[in-house]
Amino acid sequence: MVSTLRQAQDNATVRPAAVVVLAAGQGTRMRSATPKMLHGIGGRTLLGHVMTAARELEPLSVAVVVRHERELVAAAALEVDPDVFVVDQDDIPGTGRAVQCALDALDARAHAGRAAQLVHDDAVDDELHVDHANGGDHPLGDGLDGAVVVLAGDIPLLDGATLGQLLAAHHADGNAVTILTTEVADATGYGRIVREDGTGDVLAIVEHKDATPAQREIREINSSVFVFDAAVLRRGLAGLGRDNAQGEVYLTDVVASARAEGGAVRAVLSDDPMLVEGVNDRVALATLGAELNRRVLLEWMQAGVTVVDPATTWVDVDVELAEDVTLLPGTQLHGATQVSSGATIGPDTTLTDVEVGPGATVVRTHGSLSVIGADASVGPFAYLRPGTELGTKGKIGTFVETKNAQIGEGSKVPHLSYVGDATIGEHTNIGAASVTVNYDGQKKHRTVIGSFAKTGADNMFVAPVTVGDGAYTAAGSIIVKDVPAGALGVARAQQRNIEDWVERRWPGTPAAEAAERSRAEASAGRLGAQAQQQLAAHNALTGAIPVVPPADQASTDSAGSSDPTEGSTQR
């Protein structure tokens, strides 16, 4: 009988003694300076995906076996799980040797723990001492006891639920070895599962290079996911050799030794080949990345999220989305990004570790390590750098960059501005083309703008500087001193017009010629008082519309406004 994951899923799961993750391989087919296990999809490394699934089993220990680029892989493993047990594989190649190194280390740890316990207990009760020299059992035992789960470190779609079902089947059937398998259309390169007629038990796992022509016709393959009884694994590893086409120590050879002892070796068949697909090259990396993303989006859509175009939308596995979130085409959500109900993200938006409040809209924006408040508006073409906090109903508009900036409720930075190292109060409007000048060449300084303030367009705030509550600043000002609450800050030179400058400086140029024509036309249009009276009489008789304005009106129109606040703010 062939067991499946569906048949196994109702069995209770027992915590394994250990999970061993194999991450020592070089991964030459990736053609990369980065170790294969550290390539990523869905916001995690391949190793990170497998370790996360392993931890869902709540094992007593998780061991990661490393060799190639040892320091990099070990550091990545410890970043995922600070409690992981890093084990080094020696020069002997093969999965069997990798697991043997791990089991030896785990046994040594178990012995050390038991020895420490005995020392403690001996101090309380000397009767617990066992005389091993006279034939008694060794007080430290064989080492690790219980189920040992072994996983390849490059199976990113494998999940904890699948492992839990496999472990449940192992305990329910009392197996010595339980193998997770699947069937594929083309099994080239994979180890084949050879089953016993009648019982369906596993006779052997035969690597592709060692398989006969008949065995190569088998479509059921080894997924490199196993559950072993620790004692069976220990004995089996002790007898392994390297007599095979690749000259390696095969973990799969433990199957034969387990059967030779009379143990049950069974396989649980998964009907989802992608779940156990490994990554060997960049093609597989892209394929599994797309498949993982498809599954992530499917789960979110079933949970009430609208994804307008799944083909162009990418969401990492640790992203959190609420009901009624809308993701428009070209959206990428990475890291620990969280999006609250009713928010709309996109199109063409990339957010990494960003919190988005309810009802907010984020359009054509790149942001990281930022907080966007409820009903706030961001973009298009905004850049939110780390430390940005936008309050409820606030606005960061077109071509605005922010960094380490707190922008209060209802405040707006509508367009063409840089706000860095700044605090802006509530309901304040920052004029277009404004810059908080925060760096003096050595240190960063802070700009503080109060609540209900309105700053003019093209303002430079040279930090450290403070603009008080309710204050205004005039357009074109360079604010270098504090502006008190309710005051108008004006910091710009008086305008002076130098007549005929272009003709004198650049005679004969198109600009000079245009100025000369304009002046000539204006001169020709000026009439004396008598001529104006005659023209007016003529227009009255003919009904013509005057084309020359009265001299006093023309004079008034050309005077302009002298109010320094004219045009001082942009909304």
C-alpha positions in Angstrom: 0.0 0.0 0.0 1.3 3.5 -0.9 0.8 6.0 1.8 0.0 9.6 0.9 0.2 12.9 2.9 -3.6 13.1 3.0 -3.8 9.7 4.7 -1.1 10.7 7.2 -2.4 14.2 8.1 -4.8 13.1 10.8 -2.2 11.4 12.9 -0.8 13.1 16.0 2.7 14.5 15.6 5.5 13.8 18.1 8.3 16.2 18.4 11.5 14.9 16.7 14.7 14.6 18.6 16.5 16.6 15.9 16.2 18.0 12.4 19.4 17.9 10.3 19.6 20.4 7.4 22.2 19.6 4.7 23.8 22.8 3.6 27.4 21.8 2.9 27.2 21.6 -0.9 29.0 24.0 -3.3 26.2 24.3 -5.9 28.5 24.7 -8.9 25.6 24.8 -11.3 24.5 28.1 -9.8 27.7 29.7 -11.3 27.8 32.2 -8.4 30.2 33.5 -5.8 27.2 33.3 -3.4 26.7 29.9 -1.8 23.7 28.2 -3.3 21.9 28.0 0.0 22.1 31.8 0.4 20.3 32.6 -2.9 16.8 33.8 -2.1 13.2 33.7 -3.2 10.2 35.2 -1.5 12.2 37.2 1.0 14.2 34.4 2.5 17.3 32.4 1.5 16.8 28.8 0.4 18.3 27.8 3.7 16.0 30.2 5.6 12.9 28.6 4.0 14.0 25.1 5.0 15.0 26.1 8.6 11.7 27.8 9.1 9.8 24.7 8.1 12.1 22.6 10.4 11.3 24.8 13.4 7.6 24.3 12.9 8.1 20.7 14.1 9.4 22.1 17.4 12.4 19.7 17.5 14.7 19.4 20.4 17.6 20.4 18.2 18.2 21.8 14.7 21.6 21.1 13.2 22.8 22.7 10.0 25.8 20.9 8.3 28.2 23.3 6.5 31.4 23.2 4.5 31.6 25.3 1.3 31.8 29.0 2.3 31.4 27.8 5.8 31.5 31.2 7.5 28.9 32.7 5.3 26.5 29.8 5.5 26.9 29.4 9.3 26.3 33.1 9.9 23.1 33.0 7.7 21.9 30.0 9.7 22.5 31.7 13.0 20.7 34.8 11.8 17.6 32.7 11.0 17.8 30.8 14.3 20.3 31.8 17.0 19.8 28.4 18.7 20.8 26.4 15.6 23.6 23.9 16.0 26.2 24.4 13.3 28.1 21.3 12.3 31.2 21.1 10.0 31.4 18.3 7.4 34.9 16.9 6.9 36.7 16.1 3.6 34.7 12.9 3.0 32.0 13.7 0.4 28.4 12.7 0.4 25.1 13.1 2.1 25.7 10.1 4.3 28.9 11.6 5.6 27.2 14.9 6.2 24.5 13.3 8.3 27.1 11.2 10.1 29.0 14.3 11.1 25.7 15.8 12.4 24.7 12.8 14.3 28.1 12.5 15.9 27.9 16.1 17.1 24.3 15.6 18.3 25.3 12.5 20.2 28.2 14.3 21.8 25.9 17.1 22.9 23.4 14.5 24.3 26.3 12.8 26.2 27.4 16.2 27.6 23.9 17.0 28.7 23.4 13.7 30.4 26.9 13.9 32.1 26.0 17.3 33.4 22.7 16.0 34.8 24.5 13.0 36.4 27.0 15.3 38.1 24.1 17.3 39.4 22.2 14.3 40.5 25.2 12.6 42.1 25.5 15.7 44.4 22.0 14.9 45.5 21.9 11.1 45.5 25.0 9.0 45.1 22.9 5.9 44.4 22.4 7.0 40.8 26.0 6.0 40.0 26.3 3.0 37.6 29.4 0.7 37.7 30.1 0.5 33.9 33.4 -1.3 34.5 31.6 -4.3 36.0 29.1 -4.7 33.1 26.5 -2.2 33.9 24.9 0.0 31.2 26.9 3.2 30.3 25.2 6.1 32.2 25.4 8.3 29.1 23.6 5.9 26.7 24.1 5.8 23.0 23.4 9.4 22.4 20.4 11.0 20.6 17.2 9.1 21.0 14.0 9.4 18.9 13.2 10.5 15.4 15.7 12.4 13.3 14.4 14.4 10.4 16.9 15.0 7.5 16.3 17.7 4.9 18.2 19.0 2.0 18.8 22.8 2.4 17.6 23.7 -1.1 13.9 22.8 -1.0 12.2 26.2 -0.5 8.6 25.3 -0.9 8.6 22.5 1.7 6.5 23.6 4.6 6.1 22.6 8.2 2.6 21.1 7.7 4.0 18.6 5.2 6.9 17.6 7.5 4.4 17.2 10.3 2.3 14.8 8.3 5.5 12.8 7.3 6.5 12.6 11.0 3.0 11.5 12.0 3.1 8.7 9.4 6.5 7.6 10.7 5.3 7.2 14.3 1.9 5.8 13.4 3.5 3.0 11.3 6.4 2.4 13.6 8.9 2.8 10.7 12.6 2.6 10.9 12.8 4.9 8.0 10.2 7.1 6.3 10.8 8.8 3.0 8.9 11.7 1.4 8.6 11.0 -2.3 6.8 12.4 -5.4 6.3 11.4 -9.0 7.6 13.5 -12.0 7.3 13.2 -15.7 11.1 13.3 -16.2 13.1 11.7 -13.4 16.5 12.3 -15.0 19.1 13.0 -12.3 17.0 11.9 -9.3 17.3 8.9 -7.1 14.6 6.3 -7.9 12.3 4.7 -5.3 12.3 0.9 -5.8 9.3 -0.6 -4.0 8.5 -4.2 -3.0 5.7 -5.8 -4.9 2.6 -6.4 -2.8 3.5 -4.4 0.3 4.7 -1.2 -1.4 7.5 -1.0 1.1 10.8 0.6 -0.1 13.5 -1.8 -1.1 16.1 0.7 -2.1 16.8 4.2 -3.3 18.9 4.0 -6.5 20.8 7.1 -7.6 20.4 7.9 -11.3 24.0 7.1 -12.2 23.8 3.7 -10.5 20.4 2.8 -11.9 19.7 0.1 -14.4 17.7 0.9 -17.6 14.6 -0.6 -16.0 15.0 1.4 -12.8 15.4 4.6 -14.8 11.9 4.1 -16.1 10.6 4.6 -12.5 8.9 8.0 -12.1 8.8 8.0 -8.3 11.8 9.9 -6.9 13.5 10.6 -3.6 12.9 14.2 -2.4 15.9 14.1 0.0 13.4 14.4 3.0 13.6 11.5 5.5 12.6 10.6 9.0 15.0 8.0 10.7 14.9 6.3 14.0 18.1 7.6 15.6 19.4 4.2 16.5 18.7 2.8 13.1 20.4 5.8 11.5 23.5 5.5 13.8 24.0 1.8 13.0 23.4 2.3 9.3 25.8 5.2 8.9 28.5 3.2 10.7 28.5 0.6 7.9 28.4 2.9 4.8 31.1 2.9 2.2 31.8 4.8 -1.1 31.4 2.0 -3.6 29.3 3.8 -6.1 29.6 5.8 -9.4 30.2 9.1 -7.6 32.6 7.8 -4.9 30.4 9.4 -2.2 28.9 8.2 1.0 25.2 7.9 0.2 22.6 8.5 2.9 20.1 6.5 0.9 22.2 3.4 1.5 20.9 3.4 5.1 17.6 2.1 3.6 19.2 -1.2 2.7 20.8 -1.6 6.2 17.5 -0.8 7.9 15.7 -3.5 5.9 18.5 -5.9 6.6 17.8 -5.4 10.3 14.1 -6.2 9.7 12.9 -2.6 10.1 10.1 -1.1 8.1 11.1 1.3 5.4 8.1 3.1 3.8 7.5 6.1 1.6 4.9 8.8 1.8 3.9 10.1 -1.7 3.3 13.8 -2.2 1.1 14.6 -5.2 2.7 18.1 -5.4 6.1 17.8 -7.0 6.9 21.5 -6.7 6.6 21.1 -2.9 9.8 19.0 -2.8 11.6 20.4 -5.9 15.2 21.4 -5.2 17.2 24.3 -6.7 20.3 23.4 -8.7 20.6 26.3 -11.0 19.3 29.8 -11.8 16.5 28.4 -14.0 15.1 26.3 -11.1 15.6 29.3 -8.7 13.4 31.5 -11.0 10.9 28.7 -11.5 10.4 28.0 -7.8 10.4 31.7 -7.0 7.5 32.3 -9.4 5.7 29.2 -8.0 6.2 30.3 -4.4 4.9 33.8 -5.3 1.8 32.3 -7.0 1.0 30.3 -3.9 1.5 33.3 -1.6 -0.8 35.5 -3.8 -3.4 32.7 -4.0 -3.6 32.5 -0.2 -4.0 36.3 0.1 -6.7 36.5 -2.5 -8.6 33.7 -0.8 -8.2 35.7 2.4 -9.9 38.8 0.9 -7.0 40.7 -0.8 -7.6 42.1 -4.3 -4.6 41.4 -6.6 -5.4 43.0 -9.9 -2.5 41.4 -11.9 -0.9 38.4 -10.2 1.6 38.1 -13.0 3.3 41.4 -12.1 2.7 41.4 -8.3 5.3 40.0 -5.9 4.7 39.5 -2.2 7.3 38.0 0.2 6.3 35.3 2.6 6.6 37.4 5.7 4.4 40.3 4.4 1.1 40.7 6.2 -2.0 42.0 4.4 -5.5 42.7 5.8 -8.9 42.2 4.2 -9.8 44.6 1.4 -6.3 45.6 0.6 -5.9 46.3 -3.1 -2.6 45.6 -4.9 -2.3 47.2 -8.4 0.0 46.0 -11.2 3.7 46.2 -10.7 3.5 46.1 -6.9 6.3 44.4 -4.9 6.0 44.0 -1.1 9.1 42.8 0.7 10.4 41.9 4.1 8.1 42.6 7.1 5.8 45.0 5.2 2.3 45.3 6.7 -0.7 46.7 4.9 -4.0 47.5 6.7 -7.5 47.2 5.5 -8.7 49.4 2.7 -5.3 50.5 1.6 -4.3 50.6 -2.1 -0.8 49.9 -3.1 0.5 50.6 -6.6 0.8 50.6 -9.5 4.5 50.3 -9.8 5.4 50.4 -6.1 8.1 48.7 -4.1 7.9 48.7 -0.3 10.3 46.9 2.1 9.6 46.7 5.8 6.9 49.4 5.5 3.7 49.8 7.6 0.8 51.1 5.7 -2.3 52.3 7.6 -6.0 51.7 6.9 -7.3 53.5 3.8 -3.9 54.8 2.7 -2.9 55.1 -1.0 0.7 54.6 -2.2 1.3 55.2 -5.9 4.5 54.7 -7.9 6.6 54.8 -4.7 9.8 53.2 -3.4 9.9 53.0 0.4 11.7 51.2 3.1 11.6 51.1 6.9 8.8 53.7 7.0 5.3 54.2 8.5 2.4 55.5 6.5 -0.6 56.6 8.5 -4.3 55.9 8.0 -5.9 57.6 5.0 -2.5 59.1 4.0 -1.4 59.7 0.4 2.0 58.9 -1.0 3.3 59.5 -4.6 3.5 59.3 -7.4 7.2 59.1 -7.8 8.0 59.4 -4.1 11.0 58.0 -2.2 10.5 57.1 1.4 13.9 56.3 3.1 14.3 54.7 6.5 12.8 56.6 9.4 9.9 58.3 7.5 6.7 58.5 9.5 3.7 60.1 7.8 0.7 60.9 10.0 -3.0 60.2 9.5 -4.3 62.0 6.3 -0.9 63.3 5.6 0.6 63.7 2.1 3.9 63.0 0.5 3.5 63.9 -3.1 5.2 63.9 -6.4 9.0 63.8 -6.6 9.4 64.0 -2.8 12.2 62.3 -0.9 12.0 61.8 2.8 14.4 60.4 5.4 14.3 60.2 9.2 11.4 62.6 9.0 8.2 62.7 11.2 5.4 64.4 9.3 2.3 65.0 11.5 -1.4 64.4 11.0 -2.8 66.3 8.0 0.5 67.8 7.0 1.5 67.9 3.4 4.7 67.9 1.4 3.1 68.0 -2.0 5.9 68.1 -4.6 9.5 68.5 -5.6 11.0 68.5 -2.1 13.5 66.8 0.2 12.6 66.4 3.9 15.4 64.8 5.8 16.1 64.7 9.6 13.0 66.8 10.2 10.0 67.0 12.4 6.8 68.6 10.9 3.8 69.2 13.1 0.1 68.8 12.3 -1.8 70.4 9.4 1.3 72.2 8.0 1.9 72.8 4.3 5.4 72.7 2.8 5.8 74.7 -0.4 7.1 73.2 -3.6 10.8 72.8 -4.2 11.7 73.0 -0.5 14.8 71.4 1.1 15.7 70.8 4.7 19.5 71.4 4.5 20.5 68.9 7.1 24.3 68.2 6.5 27.1 70.6 7.3 29.8 68.4 5.8 30.5 66.7 9.2 27.2 66.1 11.0 23.5 65.9 10.4 21.2 68.5 12.0 17.5 68.6 12.5 14.8 70.9 11.2 11.6 71.5 13.2 8.5 73.0 11.6 5.5 73.4 13.9 1.8 72.8 13.4 -0.5 74.9 11.2 2.5 76.5 9.5 2.8 77.3 5.8 6.1 77.6 4.1 6.7 79.2 0.8 7.9 77.6 -2.4 11.6 77.2 -3.0 12.5 77.4 0.6 15.8 76.2 2.1 15.8 75.4 5.8 19.4 75.4 6.9 19.4 73.1 10.0 19.5 73.3 12.9 16.5 75.7 12.6 12.9 75.9 14.0 9.8 77.4 12.4 7.1 77.9 15.1 3.4 77.0 15.1 1.3 79.0 12.7 4.3 80.7 11.2 4.7 81.5 7.5 7.8 81.8 5.3 8.0 83.7 2.0 8.7 82.1 -1.3 12.4 81.9 -2.3 13.6 82.3 1.3 16.7 80.7 2.8 15.7 80.3 6.4 18.9 80.2 8.6 17.3 81.6 11.8 14.4 80.4 13.9 11.0 81.8 12.9 8.8 82.5 16.0 5.3 81.2 16.2 2.9 83.2 14.1 5.7 85.2 12.4 6.5 85.7 8.7 10.0 84.7 7.8 11.4 86.5 4.8 15.0 85.9 3.7 15.5 87.0 0.1 17.3 89.9 -1.6 15.4 92.9 -3.0 14.8 92.5 -6.8 16.7 95.0 -9.1 16.1 95.2 -12.9 19.1 96.4 -15.0 17.6 97.9 -18.2 19.0 97.1 -21.6 21.5 94.6 -20.1 20.9 91.9 -22.7 21.5 94.2 -25.7 24.7 95.5 -24.1 26.0 92.2 -22.9 25.0 90.0 -25.8 24.3 92.2 -28.8 23.1 90.5 -31.9 21.8 87.4 -30.1 18.2 86.1 -30.6 17.5 87.3 -27.1 18.8 90.8 -27.8 16.9 91.1 -31.0 13.7 89.9 -29.4 14.1 92.6 -26.7 14.7 95.3 -29.3 11.6 94.3 -31.2 9.5 94.3 -28.1 10.7 97.8 -27.1 10.1 99.1 -30.7 6.6 97.8 -30.7 5.8 99.3 -27.3 7.2 102.7 -28.5 5.2 102.7 -31.7 2.1 102.0 -29.7 2.4 105.1 -27.6 0.2 108.0 -28.9 0.0 111.6 -27.8 -3.0 113.1 -26.1 -4.4 114.7 -29.3 -3.9 111.4 -31.3 -5.6 109.4 -28.6 -8.7 111.8 -28.7 -8.9 111.5 -32.5 -8.6 107.7 -32.3 -11.3 107.6 -29.6 -13.6 109.7 -31.7 -13.0 107.4 -34.7 -13.7 104.3 -32.7 -16.9 105.9 -31.4 -18.1 106.5 -34.9 -17.1 103.1 -36.3 -17.8 101.0 -33.2 -14.2 99.7 -33.3 -12.6 98.2 -30.1 -9.7 100.2 -28.7 -6.4 98.4 -29.0 -4.3 100.7 -26.9 -5.1 100.8 -23.2 -5.2 104.1 -21.4 -1.8 105.2 -20.2 -2.8 105.2 -16.5 -4.2 101.6 -16.7 -1.0 100.3 -18.4 1.0 102.0 -15.7 -1.0 100.3 -13.0 -0.8 96.9 -14.6 3.0 97.1 -14.9 3.5 98.1 -11.3 3.0 94.6 -9.8 2.6 93.7 -6.2 5.0 94.7 -3.5 3.7 92.2 -0.9 6.5 89.9 0.0 4.1 87.1 0.8 2.6 87.1 -2.8 2.9 83.6 -4.1 4.6 82.5 -0.9 3.0 79.1 -0.6 2.3 76.1 -2.9 -0.5 73.7 -2.2 
